[in-house]
C-alpha cells in the first residue's frame, strides 16, 4: 500500500512543490524521531507541540517529502525535497489514512463503548491472531490522530485490523469511523461516560452509533449488545445485526457458571452450533462480557473452538485495568487507568468476589466528565459500597468529598484526604495486611501513584 503523487494531488486543496522529486511512499510519520528513508513526514500542530519545528531533522533522517500547513510555506520554501502544503495537516493526515484504508484488502473491525473497548480490542486481536495476521490499535491511539496513525502503520500482509475508537465530544467517532470504514462495528455498552459533553446516555449512544452507521454504509455488519436496553432498542431494525448478551435469546449467548476463589470467572459461550467453556485468565464479570463478544466475533470469522481456547490461554491482564496482583499477605487490584460509574461498579463487584481475604478496602478518586449530576453520582456510590460490605473506604478529590460525607452517616471506616500528600502519608503508615485493596479513579486523578505506593508497602 503506497501513497502516490495522484493521491497527494487529490488531497483537499493540496499544492505540491518539487513534484518531480516525489516517489510513492509507504511510510508516513508525524514523529521525526521515527522517520525512515524515503518516507513522508507530516508536520502536525497541536496545543503543546508543533511538528514544523522538526522538519529539518526529519529530512536529515531520510524523509523524501514533507507536508506542512500552507501558512508556513515561507519558512520552508528552499527545501530540496517535495513539499506539500495543505490548509490543515491534521485533516490531511486523516485523508491520507482514508486513502490507505481504501487500498487495504483485509478486514477492519472497529470497537467503541463506554466501558471495555480497550480490553475487548486486546482480547479480540489475541484470538484472531490464531488464524489471521492481525494488527490492532496500539496503546491508547484511539482518537483523530491515533486512528490514522494505526491505519497508516498497517502492513500490507495484515489480514485483520482491530481498531478502538474513543470520544468525549460529539463528532469525534463519526470522523474516525469515516476514515476506518469498518467491515464490522461493535459497541460494548452505553454508560454514564463523558456526560459533561455528551449530556446523557442518549447523547452517548448518538455519538457512538456513528460507528455502526459507518459499517452499515460500508456494506458491513454490526454486533449489538442486547443486554444494553438502549443498544437493543436502537438497533432492532438493522438487518445486518448480530446480537450478543447473557439474557434473552441473542445470537451469541453467554452464561456465567461460577467463580474461582480468586475471583476469576467461568464462562460458557454458544454461537453457530459451537459451545465453548472458558476459565477466564483475567478478572471481573465485566471481562466476561468482553470475552463473550470477542469469542462470538472469532467464531463468526471462522475460528475453531480449539483455536479460540489457544488464544484465550495467551490473554494477559492489561496494566491499570482490573489488574489483580496477589502478594503473600494481601491482594491489590489496580484499576487506575480511568473511571466512570459503570466501571466503578464492575471493580467493586470484583473486590467483593475475591475471597482470599475477608477485609475489603477501597482507595478511590474522583470520576470526571459526569456533568451536572456528578455530585449525586458520587454520593450514590455509598449504596453500592454498603451493599458490598466493604470495610475501609479512603477517598480523595473534590467530588469524592460527597461520598465521604454520605459514609460518615454509616458504620464504616471512611477517611477523606484533601491533598495527595496527606493520602501518601496515610498509606505509608497504614497496615494493609490481610486485605483485598482496590485503587481506582479517573485518569486525571493519577491514582496509579497511590497504587504503586501500596504495592511497595505490601510487597
The 8 nearest C-alpha neighbors of each residue, nearest first, counted from 0:
[[1, 155, 25, 102, 99, 2, 103, 154],
 [0, 2, 25, 24, 23, 3, 99, 26],
 [1, 3, 24, 23, 6, 25, 4, 0],
 [4, 2, 23, 6, 5, 1, 7, 24],
 [3, 5, 7, 6, 8, 23, 21, 2],
 [4, 6, 8, 3, 7, 9, 2, 10],
 [7, 5, 3, 9, 4, 8, 2, 10],
 [8, 6, 4, 9, 10, 5, 3, 13],
 [7, 9, 5, 6, 10, 4, 13, 14],
 [10, 8, 6, 7, 5, 11, 13, 12],
 [11, 9, 7, 13, 8, 12, 6, 91],
 [10, 12, 13, 9, 85, 91, 86, 8],
 [13, 11, 85, 10, 14, 86, 9, 84],
 [12, 14, 85, 10, 11, 84, 8, 15],
 [15, 13, 84, 83, 12, 16, 85, 8],
 [16, 14, 83, 18, 82, 17, 13, 84],
 [15, 17, 82, 18, 81, 83, 14, 84],
 [16, 18, 81, 19, 20, 80, 15, 82],
 [19, 17, 21, 20, 16, 15, 81, 4],
 [20, 18, 17, 21, 81, 22, 16, 80],
 [19, 21, 18, 17, 81, 80, 22, 63],
 [22, 20, 18, 19, 81, 23, 64, 4],
 [21, 23, 24, 20, 3, 4, 37, 63],
 [22, 24, 3, 2, 1, 4, 21, 25],
 [25, 23, 1, 2, 26, 38, 22, 39],
 [24, 26, 1, 0, 2, 27, 23, 38],
 [25, 27, 38, 24, 39, 28, 35, 152],
 [28, 26, 39, 38, 40, 25, 151, 29],
 [27, 29, 40, 30, 41, 34, 39, 26],
 [28, 30, 41, 40, 42, 31, 43, 27],
 [29, 31, 32, 28, 33, 34, 40, 50],
 [30, 32, 57, 34, 33, 53, 29, 56],
 [31, 33, 30, 34, 57, 60, 56, 29],
 [34, 32, 31, 30, 35, 28, 29, 57],
 [33, 35, 31, 32, 60, 57, 28, 62],
 [34, 36, 61, 38, 33, 37, 62, 60],
 [35, 37, 61, 38, 62, 34, 60, 63],
 [38, 36, 63, 62, 61, 35, 24, 39],
 [39, 37, 62, 26, 36, 63, 27, 24],
 [40, 38, 27, 64, 65, 62, 63, 28],
 [39, 41, 65, 28, 29, 27, 62, 66],
 [40, 42, 66, 29, 65, 43, 28, 39],
 [43, 41, 50, 51, 67, 29, 66, 40],
 [44, 42, 50, 88, 89, 41, 49, 45],
 [43, 45, 49, 50, 48, 42, 46, 51],
 [44, 46, 48, 47, 49, 43, 50, 89],
 [45, 47, 48, 44, 49, 43, 50, 89],
 [46, 48, 45, 49, 44, 50, 43, 52],
 [49, 47, 45, 46, 44, 50, 43, 52],
 [48, 50, 44, 51, 52, 45, 43, 47],
 [49, 51, 42, 43, 52, 53, 44, 48],
 [52, 50, 42, 49, 53, 54, 67, 43],
 [51, 53, 50, 54, 49, 55, 42, 56],
 [54, 52, 56, 51, 50, 55, 57, 31],
 [55, 53, 57, 56, 51, 52, 58, 50],
 [54, 56, 58, 57, 53, 59, 52, 78],
 [55, 57, 59, 53, 54, 58, 60, 31],
 [56, 58, 31, 54, 60, 55, 59, 62],
 [59, 57, 62, 55, 61, 60, 56, 54],
 [60, 58, 56, 57, 61, 55, 62, 54],
 [61, 59, 57, 58, 34, 62, 56, 35],
 [60, 62, 36, 58, 59, 35, 37, 63],
 [61, 63, 58, 38, 37, 64, 57, 39],
 [64, 62, 37, 38, 80, 61, 39, 81],
 [65, 63, 81, 39, 62, 80, 82, 40],
 [66, 64, 40, 82, 39, 41, 83, 81],
 [65, 67, 83, 41, 84, 82, 42, 40],
 [68, 66, 84, 42, 69, 88, 83, 85],
 [67, 69, 85, 84, 70, 86, 87, 71],
 [68, 70, 84, 85, 71, 72, 86, 67],
 [69, 71, 68, 72, 73, 86, 67, 84],
 [72, 70, 69, 73, 68, 74, 67, 75],
 [73, 71, 75, 74, 69, 70, 76, 68],
 [72, 74, 76, 75, 71, 70, 77, 69],
 [75, 73, 72, 71, 76, 77, 70, 51],
 [74, 76, 72, 77, 73, 78, 71, 82],
 [75, 77, 73, 72, 78, 74, 82, 16],
 [78, 76, 75, 79, 74, 73, 80, 72],
 [77, 79, 80, 76, 75, 82, 81, 55],
 [80, 78, 77, 81, 17, 82, 20, 76],
 [81, 79, 78, 64, 63, 82, 20, 17],
 [80, 82, 64, 17, 16, 21, 18, 20],
 [81, 83, 16, 65, 64, 66, 15, 80],
 [84, 82, 66, 15, 14, 65, 16, 67],
 [83, 85, 69, 67, 14, 68, 13, 66],
 [84, 86, 13, 68, 69, 87, 12, 88],
 [85, 87, 68, 69, 88, 12, 84, 13],
 [88, 86, 85, 89, 68, 90, 91, 69],
 [87, 89, 91, 90, 43, 68, 92, 85],
 [90, 88, 92, 91, 87, 43, 93, 144],
 [89, 91, 93, 92, 88, 87, 94, 86],
 [90, 92, 94, 88, 93, 89, 95, 87],
 [93, 91, 89, 95, 90, 94, 88, 96],
 [92, 94, 96, 90, 91, 95, 147, 97],
 [95, 93, 91, 97, 96, 92, 98, 90],
 [94, 96, 98, 92, 93, 97, 91, 99],
 [95, 97, 99, 147, 93, 98, 94, 151],
 [98, 96, 178, 100, 94, 99, 95, 101],
 [99, 97, 95, 101, 96, 100, 94, 102],
 [98, 100, 96, 102, 97, 101, 95, 103],
 [99, 101, 97, 103, 102, 98, 96, 179],
 [100, 102, 98, 99, 103, 97, 104, 180],
 [103, 101, 99, 100, 0, 104, 98, 1],
 [102, 104, 100, 101, 105, 99, 0, 155],
 [105, 103, 102, 106, 158, 101, 155, 100],
 [104, 106, 158, 159, 103, 157, 107, 160],
 [105, 107, 159, 160, 158, 182, 108, 104],
 [108, 106, 160, 181, 182, 159, 161, 109],
 [107, 109, 183, 161, 181, 184, 182, 162],
 [110, 108, 162, 184, 181, 163, 161, 185],
 [111, 109, 185, 163, 184, 164, 186, 116],
 [110, 112, 186, 164, 116, 163, 185, 165],
 [113, 111, 187, 186, 188, 114, 116, 189],
 [112, 114, 189, 190, 188, 192, 115, 111],
 [115, 113, 112, 116, 342, 188, 187, 341],
 [114, 116, 118, 117, 119, 289, 187, 112],
 [115, 117, 119, 111, 118, 112, 114, 120],
 [118, 116, 120, 119, 115, 121, 163, 139],
 [119, 117, 121, 115, 120, 116, 122, 289],
 [120, 118, 289, 116, 122, 117, 121, 123],
 [119, 121, 117, 123, 118, 122, 116, 124],
 [120, 122, 118, 124, 119, 123, 125, 117],
 [123, 121, 119, 125, 124, 120, 118, 126],
 [122, 124, 293, 126, 120, 125, 121, 119],
 [125, 123, 127, 121, 126, 122, 128, 120],
 [124, 126, 122, 128, 123, 127, 310, 121],
 [127, 125, 310, 123, 128, 124, 129, 307],
 [128, 126, 124, 129, 125, 130, 131, 123],
 [127, 129, 131, 133, 125, 130, 126, 132],
 [130, 128, 127, 126, 306, 131, 310, 125],
 [131, 129, 128, 127, 302, 132, 306, 126],
 [132, 130, 128, 133, 127, 158, 129, 159],
 [133, 131, 157, 158, 128, 159, 134, 130],
 [132, 134, 159, 128, 131, 160, 157, 158],
 [133, 135, 160, 161, 159, 157, 124, 132],
 [136, 134, 161, 160, 162, 137, 124, 133],
 [135, 137, 162, 149, 163, 140, 161, 138],
 [136, 138, 140, 135, 139, 149, 141, 145],
 [137, 139, 140, 136, 141, 117, 135, 145],
 [138, 140, 141, 137, 136, 145, 117, 142],
 [141, 139, 145, 138, 137, 142, 136, 146],
 [140, 142, 164, 145, 165, 163, 146, 139],
 [141, 143, 145, 144, 165, 146, 140, 164],
 [144, 142, 145, 175, 146, 147, 171, 141],
 [145, 143, 142, 147, 146, 148, 140, 89],
 [144, 146, 140, 148, 142, 141, 147, 143],
 [145, 147, 149, 148, 141, 144, 142, 143],
 [148, 146, 96, 150, 149, 145, 93, 144],
 [149, 147, 145, 151, 146, 150, 144, 152],
 [150, 148, 146, 152, 147, 151, 136, 145],
 [149, 151, 147, 153, 152, 148, 96, 146],
 [150, 152, 148, 149, 153, 96, 147, 99],
 [151, 153, 149, 150, 148, 154, 26, 27],
 [154, 152, 150, 151, 149, 155, 157, 134],
 [153, 155, 156, 157, 152, 0, 134, 151],
 [154, 156, 157, 0, 153, 103, 104, 158],
 [157, 155, 154, 158, 132, 105, 153, 104],
 [158, 156, 132, 154, 155, 159, 133, 105],
 [157, 159, 105, 132, 131, 133, 106, 156],
 [160, 158, 106, 133, 105, 157, 107, 132],
 [159, 161, 107, 134, 135, 133, 106, 108],
 [162, 160, 135, 108, 109, 107, 134, 124],
 [163, 161, 109, 136, 135, 108, 110, 160],
 [162, 164, 110, 141, 109, 111, 136, 120],
 [165, 163, 141, 111, 110, 142, 162, 172],
 [166, 164, 141, 142, 111, 163, 172, 167],
 [167, 165, 171, 168, 172, 164, 142, 169],
 [166, 168, 193, 196, 169, 197, 165, 171],
 [169, 167, 196, 166, 171, 197, 170, 193],
 [170, 168, 206, 171, 197, 167, 196, 172],
 [169, 171, 173, 172, 174, 168, 206, 166],
 [172, 170, 174, 173, 166, 169, 168, 175],
 [171, 173, 175, 174, 176, 170, 166, 207],
 [172, 174, 176, 209, 170, 171, 175, 177],
 [173, 175, 172, 171, 177, 176, 170, 178],
 [176, 174, 178, 172, 177, 173, 143, 179],
 [177, 175, 179, 173, 178, 210, 174, 172],
 [178, 176, 180, 175, 174, 179, 173, 213],
 [177, 179, 97, 175, 176, 180, 96, 174],
 [178, 180, 176, 181, 177, 175, 100, 97],
 [179, 181, 177, 178, 176, 213, 214, 217],
 [182, 180, 107, 214, 183, 179, 108, 109],
 [181, 183, 219, 107, 214, 108, 106, 220],
 [182, 184, 108, 220, 181, 221, 219, 214],
 [183, 185, 221, 109, 211, 108, 110, 214],
 [186, 184, 110, 222, 221, 187, 111, 109],
 [185, 187, 112, 111, 188, 110, 223, 184],
 [186, 188, 112, 185, 111, 224, 116, 115],
 [189, 187, 112, 186, 113, 227, 190, 114],
 [188, 190, 113, 112, 204, 200, 203, 227],
 [191, 189, 113, 192, 200, 341, 188, 114],
 [190, 192, 200, 194, 340, 339, 193, 369],
 [191, 193, 194, 190, 113, 339, 369, 368],
 [194, 192, 368, 167, 195, 196, 197, 369],
 [195, 193, 198, 369, 197, 370, 196, 192],
 [194, 196, 370, 368, 369, 193, 198, 197],
 [195, 197, 194, 198, 168, 193, 167, 368],
 [196, 198, 194, 202, 203, 193, 199, 195],
 [199, 197, 194, 196, 202, 195, 370, 200],
 [200, 198, 202, 201, 194, 197, 203, 191],
 [201, 199, 203, 202, 204, 191, 190, 189],
 [202, 200, 204, 203, 199, 205, 229, 198],
 [201, 203, 205, 197, 199, 200, 204, 198],
 [204, 202, 200, 206, 201, 205, 197, 207],
 [205, 203, 201, 207, 206, 202, 208, 200],
 [206, 204, 202, 208, 203, 207, 201, 209],
 [205, 207, 203, 204, 208, 169, 209, 202],
 [206, 208, 204, 209, 205, 210, 203, 172],
 [209, 207, 211, 210, 205, 204, 206, 212],
 [208, 210, 212, 173, 211, 207, 206, 213],
 [211, 209, 208, 213, 212, 176, 207, 184],
 [212, 210, 208, 214, 209, 213, 184, 221],
 [213, 211, 209, 215, 210, 214, 216, 208],
 [212, 214, 216, 210, 211, 215, 180, 176],
 [215, 213, 219, 217, 181, 211, 212, 216],
 [214, 216, 219, 218, 212, 217, 213, 220],
 [217, 215, 213, 218, 214, 212, 219, 180],
 [216, 218, 214, 215, 219, 213, 180, 182],
 [219, 217, 215, 216, 214, 220, 182, 213],
 [218, 220, 182, 214, 215, 217, 183, 221],
 [221, 219, 183, 239, 240, 215, 214, 182],
 [220, 222, 184, 240, 183, 185, 211, 241],
 [221, 223, 241, 185, 242, 240, 184, 224],
 [222, 224, 242, 225, 241, 243, 221, 230],
 [225, 223, 243, 226, 227, 244, 242, 230],
 [224, 226, 231, 227, 244, 223, 243, 242],
 [227, 225, 244, 224, 228, 246, 245, 231],
 [226, 228, 225, 230, 229, 224, 231, 188],
 [229, 227, 231, 230, 226, 232, 225, 233],
 [228, 230, 232, 231, 227, 233, 189, 204],
 [231, 229, 233, 227, 232, 228, 234, 224],
 [232, 230, 225, 228, 229, 234, 233, 235],
 [231, 233, 229, 235, 230, 234, 228, 225],
 [232, 234, 230, 231, 235, 229, 236, 228],
 [235, 233, 237, 236, 231, 232, 230, 223],
 [236, 234, 232, 237, 233, 231, 240, 238],
 [237, 235, 234, 238, 233, 232, 240, 239],
 [238, 236, 234, 235, 239, 240, 221, 233],
 [239, 237, 240, 236, 235, 220, 234, 241],
 [240, 238, 220, 237, 221, 241, 219, 215],
 [239, 241, 221, 238, 237, 222, 220, 242],
 [242, 240, 222, 223, 250, 221, 239, 243],
 [241, 243, 223, 249, 250, 222, 224, 225],
 [244, 242, 251, 249, 224, 250, 252, 225],
 [243, 245, 226, 252, 246, 224, 225, 253],
 [244, 246, 253, 254, 252, 226, 247, 243],
 [247, 245, 244, 226, 248, 249, 252, 225],
 [248, 246, 249, 245, 244, 226, 225, 252],
 [247, 249, 246, 250, 252, 244, 251, 245],
 [250, 248, 242, 243, 251, 252, 244, 247],
 [249, 251, 242, 243, 252, 241, 270, 248],
 [250, 252, 243, 270, 249, 295, 269, 242],
 [253, 251, 269, 249, 244, 268, 245, 243],
 [254, 252, 268, 245, 267, 244, 291, 269],
 [253, 255, 267, 266, 245, 256, 268, 252],
 [256, 254, 266, 257, 265, 267, 253, 264],
 [257, 255, 265, 266, 254, 267, 258, 264],
 [258, 256, 265, 255, 264, 259, 266, 263],
 [257, 259, 264, 263, 262, 265, 260, 256],
 [258, 260, 262, 263, 261, 264, 257, 265],
 [261, 259, 354, 262, 353, 258, 355, 263],
 [260, 262, 353, 259, 263, 354, 355, 352],
 [263, 261, 353, 352, 259, 260, 258, 264],
 [264, 262, 282, 259, 258, 261, 279, 281],
 [263, 265, 258, 279, 257, 266, 278, 262],
 [266, 264, 278, 257, 256, 258, 255, 277],
 [265, 267, 255, 277, 254, 276, 256, 264],
 [266, 268, 276, 254, 275, 253, 277, 255],
 [269, 267, 253, 275, 274, 252, 291, 276],
 [270, 268, 274, 252, 273, 251, 275, 253],
 [269, 271, 251, 273, 272, 250, 295, 252],
 [272, 270, 273, 269, 298, 299, 251, 250],
 [273, 271, 270, 274, 269, 298, 275, 251],
 [274, 272, 270, 271, 269, 275, 304, 268],
 [273, 275, 269, 268, 270, 272, 276, 267],
 [274, 276, 268, 267, 277, 273, 269, 304],
 [277, 275, 267, 266, 268, 274, 278, 265],
 [278, 276, 266, 279, 265, 267, 275, 308],
 [279, 277, 265, 264, 266, 280, 276, 263],
 [278, 280, 281, 264, 277, 263, 265, 282],
 [279, 281, 278, 314, 315, 282, 312, 263],
 [282, 280, 279, 316, 263, 315, 286, 283],
 [281, 283, 263, 286, 321, 262, 264, 280],
 [284, 282, 286, 285, 349, 263, 345, 287],
 [283, 285, 287, 286, 264, 288, 282, 345],
 [284, 286, 283, 287, 288, 345, 289, 115],
 [287, 285, 289, 283, 284, 288, 290, 282],
 [286, 288, 290, 284, 285, 289, 291, 266],
 [289, 287, 291, 286, 285, 290, 292, 284],
 [288, 290, 286, 119, 287, 291, 292, 293],
 [289, 291, 293, 287, 288, 292, 294, 286],
 [292, 290, 288, 294, 289, 293, 287, 295],
 [291, 293, 295, 294, 289, 290, 296, 288],
 [294, 292, 123, 290, 296, 295, 291, 297],
 [293, 295, 297, 291, 292, 296, 290, 298],
 [296, 294, 292, 298, 293, 297, 251, 299],
 [295, 297, 299, 293, 298, 294, 292, 300],
 [296, 298, 294, 300, 299, 295, 302, 293],
 [299, 297, 302, 301, 295, 300, 296, 294],
 [298, 300, 296, 297, 301, 295, 302, 271],
 [301, 299, 297, 298, 302, 296, 127, 295],
 [300, 302, 298, 299, 303, 297, 130, 296],
 [303, 301, 298, 297, 306, 300, 307, 130],
 [302, 304, 306, 305, 307, 301, 298, 297],
 [305, 303, 307, 306, 308, 275, 302, 273],
 [304, 306, 308, 303, 307, 309, 302, 310],
 [307, 305, 309, 303, 304, 308, 129, 302],
 [306, 308, 304, 310, 309, 305, 126, 311],
 [309, 307, 311, 305, 310, 306, 304, 312],
 [310, 308, 306, 312, 307, 311, 305, 313],
 [309, 311, 126, 307, 313, 308, 312, 125],
 [312, 310, 308, 313, 314, 309, 307, 126],
 [311, 313, 309, 310, 314, 308, 280, 315],
 [314, 312, 310, 311, 315, 309, 125, 126],
 [315, 313, 311, 312, 122, 280, 125, 310],
 [316, 314, 313, 317, 281, 280, 312, 122],
 [315, 317, 281, 322, 318, 314, 320, 321],
 [318, 316, 320, 319, 322, 315, 118, 321],
 [319, 317, 320, 322, 316, 333, 321, 336],
 [318, 320, 334, 336, 335, 333, 322, 321],
 [321, 319, 334, 322, 318, 317, 336, 333],
 [322, 320, 334, 333, 332, 323, 319, 282],
 [321, 323, 333, 320, 332, 319, 318, 316],
 [324, 322, 332, 331, 321, 333, 325, 330],
 [323, 325, 331, 330, 332, 326, 322, 333],
 [326, 324, 330, 331, 329, 323, 327, 328],
 [325, 327, 329, 328, 330, 458, 324, 457],
 [328, 326, 329, 325, 458, 330, 457, 433],
 [327, 329, 326, 432, 433, 457, 330, 434],
 [330, 328, 433, 434, 326, 432, 435, 327],
 [331, 329, 325, 435, 326, 324, 436, 434],
 [330, 332, 436, 324, 323, 435, 437, 333],
 [333, 331, 323, 437, 322, 321, 436, 334],
 [332, 334, 322, 319, 438, 335, 321, 331],
 [335, 333, 320, 321, 319, 439, 336, 438],
 [334, 336, 439, 319, 447, 337, 446, 333],
 [335, 337, 319, 442, 334, 320, 441, 338],
 [338, 336, 441, 442, 335, 440, 339, 334],
 [337, 339, 441, 440, 366, 342, 343, 439],
 [338, 340, 342, 366, 341, 343, 192, 191],
 [341, 339, 343, 342, 344, 191, 338, 376],
 [342, 340, 344, 343, 339, 345, 190, 191],
 [341, 343, 345, 344, 339, 340, 338, 346],
 [344, 342, 340, 346, 341, 345, 339, 347],
 [345, 343, 347, 341, 342, 346, 348, 340],
 [344, 346, 342, 348, 343, 347, 285, 341],
 [345, 347, 343, 349, 348, 344, 342, 350],
 [348, 346, 350, 344, 349, 345, 351, 343],
 [347, 349, 345, 351, 346, 350, 344, 352],
 [350, 348, 352, 346, 283, 351, 347, 353],
 [351, 349, 347, 348, 352, 353, 346, 437],
 [350, 352, 348, 349, 353, 387, 347, 359],
 [353, 351, 349, 262, 350, 354, 348, 261],
 [352, 354, 262, 261, 350, 351, 355, 260],
 [353, 355, 260, 356, 352, 261, 357, 262],
 [354, 356, 353, 261, 260, 357, 435, 330],
 [357, 355, 434, 354, 358, 433, 435, 353],
 [356, 358, 359, 354, 355, 434, 435, 433],
 [357, 359, 434, 356, 390, 435, 360, 433],
 [360, 358, 435, 389, 390, 434, 436, 357],
 [361, 359, 391, 436, 392, 390, 435, 437],
 [360, 362, 392, 437, 436, 393, 363, 391],
 [363, 361, 393, 438, 394, 437, 392, 439],
 [364, 362, 439, 394, 440, 438, 361, 393],
 [365, 363, 440, 395, 396, 394, 444, 399],
 [364, 366, 396, 399, 398, 440, 441, 367],
 [365, 367, 441, 339, 338, 440, 364, 368],
 [366, 368, 369, 441, 365, 339, 338, 193],
 [369, 367, 195, 193, 194, 370, 192, 366],
 [370, 368, 194, 373, 195, 367, 193, 372],
 [369, 371, 195, 194, 372, 373, 368, 198],
 [370, 372, 373, 369, 195, 374, 194, 375],
 [373, 371, 375, 370, 374, 376, 369, 377],
 [372, 374, 369, 376, 375, 371, 370, 377],
 [373, 375, 377, 376, 372, 398, 378, 401],
 [376, 374, 378, 372, 377, 373, 379, 401],
 [377, 375, 373, 379, 378, 374, 372, 380],
 [376, 378, 374, 375, 380, 379, 402, 399],
 [379, 377, 402, 375, 401, 380, 376, 381],
 [378, 380, 381, 376, 377, 382, 375, 402],
 [379, 381, 383, 382, 378, 377, 384, 376],
 [380, 382, 384, 379, 383, 378, 385, 402],
 [383, 381, 385, 380, 384, 379, 386, 378],
 [384, 382, 386, 380, 381, 385, 387, 379],
 [383, 385, 381, 387, 382, 386, 389, 380],
 [386, 384, 388, 382, 387, 383, 381, 389],
 [385, 387, 383, 388, 384, 382, 389, 381],
 [386, 388, 384, 385, 389, 383, 351, 347],
 [389, 387, 385, 386, 390, 384, 351, 359],
 [390, 388, 359, 387, 384, 391, 360, 385],
 [389, 391, 359, 411, 360, 412, 358, 388],
 [392, 390, 360, 412, 413, 389, 361, 359],
 [391, 393, 361, 413, 360, 362, 412, 394],
 [394, 392, 362, 414, 413, 415, 361, 363],
 [395, 393, 415, 363, 364, 362, 399, 416],
 [394, 396, 364, 416, 415, 399, 417, 363],
 [397, 395, 399, 365, 398, 364, 400, 417],
 [398, 396, 400, 399, 395, 365, 401, 417],
 [397, 399, 400, 396, 365, 401, 374, 377],
 [400, 398, 402, 401, 396, 365, 397, 395],
 [399, 401, 403, 398, 402, 397, 404, 396],
 [402, 400, 399, 404, 378, 403, 398, 377],
 [403, 401, 378, 399, 405, 400, 404, 377],
 [402, 404, 400, 406, 405, 401, 415, 399],
 [405, 403, 407, 401, 402, 406, 400, 408],
 [406, 404, 402, 403, 407, 408, 378, 401],
 [405, 407, 403, 409, 408, 404, 402, 381],
 [408, 406, 404, 409, 405, 403, 413, 410],
 [409, 407, 406, 405, 410, 404, 411, 403],
 [410, 408, 406, 407, 411, 405, 385, 412],
 [411, 409, 412, 408, 407, 406, 413, 390],
 [410, 412, 409, 413, 390, 391, 406, 407],
 [411, 413, 391, 390, 392, 414, 410, 393],
 [414, 412, 392, 393, 411, 391, 406, 403],
 [413, 415, 393, 394, 392, 416, 412, 403],
 [414, 416, 394, 393, 395, 403, 417, 400],
 [417, 415, 395, 418, 422, 421, 394, 414],
 [416, 418, 395, 415, 396, 419, 421, 397],
 [419, 417, 420, 421, 416, 422, 395, 396],
 [420, 418, 422, 421, 423, 417, 416, 395],
 [419, 421, 423, 418, 422, 424, 425, 416],
 [422, 420, 424, 418, 423, 419, 416, 425],
 [423, 421, 425, 419, 424, 420, 416, 426],
 [422, 424, 420, 426, 425, 421, 419, 427],
 [425, 423, 421, 427, 422, 426, 420, 428],
 [424, 426, 422, 423, 427, 428, 429, 421],
 [427, 425, 423, 429, 428, 424, 422, 453],
 [428, 426, 424, 425, 429, 423, 456, 452],
 [427, 429, 425, 426, 430, 424, 423, 456],
 [430, 428, 426, 427, 425, 431, 424, 456],
 [429, 431, 432, 428, 426, 427, 457, 456],
 [432, 430, 434, 429, 433, 457, 329, 436],
 [433, 431, 328, 329, 434, 430, 457, 435],
 [434, 432, 329, 328, 356, 431, 358, 435],
 [435, 433, 358, 329, 356, 432, 359, 431],
 [434, 436, 330, 359, 331, 329, 356, 360],
 [435, 437, 360, 331, 361, 332, 434, 359],
 [438, 436, 332, 361, 362, 331, 360, 333],
 [439, 437, 362, 333, 363, 334, 450, 361],
 [440, 438, 335, 363, 334, 446, 364, 437],
 [441, 439, 364, 338, 363, 365, 335, 337],
 [440, 442, 337, 338, 366, 444, 443, 367],
 [443, 441, 337, 444, 445, 336, 440, 335],
 [442, 444, 445, 441, 367, 440, 337, 446],
 [443, 445, 446, 442, 441, 440, 364, 365],
 [446, 444, 447, 443, 442, 448, 335, 441],
 [445, 447, 448, 449, 444, 335, 440, 439],
 [446, 448, 450, 445, 335, 449, 451, 333],
 [449, 447, 446, 451, 450, 445, 452, 453],
 [448, 450, 452, 451, 446, 447, 453, 423],
 [449, 451, 447, 453, 452, 448, 438, 454],
 [450, 452, 454, 448, 449, 453, 447, 455],
 [453, 451, 449, 455, 454, 450, 456, 448],
 [452, 454, 456, 450, 455, 451, 449, 457],
 [455, 453, 451, 456, 452, 457, 458, 450],
 [454, 456, 452, 458, 453, 457, 451, 450],
 [455, 457, 453, 454, 458, 452, 427, 431],
 [456, 458, 454, 455, 453, 431, 329, 432],
 [457, 455, 456, 454, 326, 327, 328, 453]]
